Amino acid sequence: MERAEATRILEEALLKTLTPEERGERLASLWSECSDEHWFDDEDPAVYTDDIRADMLANESPQHPGHPRYDPVLRDLLQGSFRGVVNAYLLRELSRLGVEAESIIGEPERMVACPCCRYLTIPPGDDGFCAICMACFWQDSPGGNHVSLRQARENFEKHGAMEPRFLGSVDPDAREKYARKL
């Protein structure tokens, strides 16, 4: 199976598992980012339809986030959920869903090693946002962390997160999802 098809299937399955509360939280977060019409310049008009745009610009959070009209927006948000994930993890998750695939064709997207845990979780280049490593919760930006890199590495080895308080924010499957640079 092609990697793109595998990730599309898994993203669709992930969409179906979102509770109405989770859907609402994700949509509200997106709504808060939209400040003017220029926000939509690089967005797909098939996803961000005129009525969705109007709601977002009016800063009205969706009243019924479980409604299927928001599915394209949520799919767009979930796109890339499996970016950089190793093929073995994709195969395991497909199998868990009952989807048969002998192998995944295609390489994971290139990712950069997190300075703290060394898992390949950070998108390359400056995309204009701060990447947060889902394996340890290190924030890949200057001054974004409240502990030194040395302390964060020690915390990761001891606790499984760059600070113990972030243990609940770390993706529990991250060590299986991503390759690690030694």
URCOR-V134201 format. One record per pair of residues at least 12 apart in sequence whose ideal C-beta (glycine too) atoms are under 10 Angstrom apart, sorted by the first residue. I is the first residue (numbers start at 0). J is the second residue. Records with the same first field share a line. If there is no record, write none. Layout:
I->J, J
//
This chain:
0->86, 89, 90, 93, 98, 99, 100, 101, 102, 103, 104, 105
1->100, 103, 104, 105
2->81, 84, 86, 89, 103, 104, 105, 106, 107, 108
3->103, 104, 105
4->93, 98, 100, 103, 104, 105
5->81, 84, 86, 89, 90, 92, 93, 98, 100, 102, 103, 104, 105
6->77, 78, 79, 80, 81, 82, 84, 89, 92, 93, 103, 105, 107, 108
7->74, 78, 81
8->81, 89, 92, 93, 96, 98, 100
9->77, 80, 81, 84, 88, 89, 92, 93, 95, 96, 98
10->73, 74, 75, 76, 77, 78, 79, 80, 81
11->70, 74, 77, 96
12->77, 92, 93, 95, 96, 98
13->73, 74, 77, 80, 81, 92
14->70, 73, 74, 76, 77, 80
15->70
17->64, 65, 70, 73, 76, 77
18->64, 65
19->63, 64, 65, 66
20->64, 65
21->64, 73
22->61, 63, 64, 65, 66, 69, 70, 72, 73, 76
23->60, 61, 62, 63, 64, 65, 69
24->60, 64
25->64, 69, 72, 73, 76, 77
26->51, 54, 55, 60, 61, 64, 69, 72, 73, 76
27->60, 61, 64
28->60, 76
29->47, 55, 60, 61, 69, 72, 73, 75, 76
30->51, 54, 55, 56, 57, 58, 59, 60, 61, 72
31->55, 58, 60
32->55
33->47, 51, 52, 54, 55, 56, 57, 58
34->55, 56, 58
35->56
36->52, 55, 56
38->52, 55, 56
39->51, 52, 55, 56
42->72, 75
43->71, 72, 75
45->71, 75
46->70, 71, 72, 73, 74, 75, 76, 78
47->71, 72, 75
48->68, 71, 72
50->68
51->68, 69, 71, 72
54->68, 69
55->72
79->108, 122
81->107, 108, 176
82->107, 108, 109, 110, 120, 122
83->107, 108, 109, 110, 111, 118, 119, 120, 121, 122, 123, 133, 176, 177, 178
84->103, 107, 108, 110, 119, 120, 172, 173, 175, 176, 177, 178
85->103, 106, 107, 119, 175, 176, 177, 178, 179
86->100, 102, 103, 104, 105, 106, 107
87->102, 103, 175, 176, 178
88->103, 107, 172, 173, 174, 175, 176, 177, 178
89->102, 103, 105, 107, 176
90->102, 103
91->172, 175, 176
92->172, 175, 176
107->119, 176, 177, 178
108->122, 123
109->122, 123, 124
110->122, 123, 130, 177, 178, 180
111->123, 124, 130, 132, 139, 180
112->132, 177, 178, 179, 180, 181
113->130, 131, 132, 133, 134, 135, 136, 137, 139, 151, 155, 161, 173, 177, 179, 180
114->132, 135, 137, 139, 144, 148, 151, 152, 161
115->132, 134, 135, 136, 137, 138, 139, 144, 146, 148, 149, 150, 151, 152, 153, 154, 155, 160, 161
116->132, 133, 134, 135, 136, 137, 151, 152, 154, 155, 156, 159, 160, 161, 169, 173, 174, 177, 179, 180
117->132, 134, 135, 152, 155, 177, 178, 179, 180, 181
118->132, 133, 134, 135, 137, 155, 173, 174, 176, 177, 178, 179, 180
119->132, 134, 176, 177, 178, 179, 180
120->132, 133, 134, 135, 137, 139, 170, 173, 176, 177, 178, 179
121->133, 134, 137, 139, 177
122->139
125->139, 140
128->140
129->141, 143
130->143
131->143, 161, 165, 168, 169
132->151, 155, 160, 161, 169, 170, 173, 177
133->168, 169, 170, 171, 172, 173, 176, 177
134->155, 159, 160, 161, 169, 170, 172, 173, 174, 176, 177, 179
135->151, 152, 154, 155, 156, 158, 159, 160, 161, 162, 165, 166, 168, 169, 170, 173, 174
136->151, 154, 155, 159, 160, 161, 162, 164, 165, 166, 167, 168, 169, 170, 173
137->151, 152, 154, 155, 160, 161, 162, 165
138->151, 161, 165
144->161, 162
145->161, 162, 164
146->161, 162
148->161
150->162
151->165
154->166
155->169
159->171, 173, 174
//
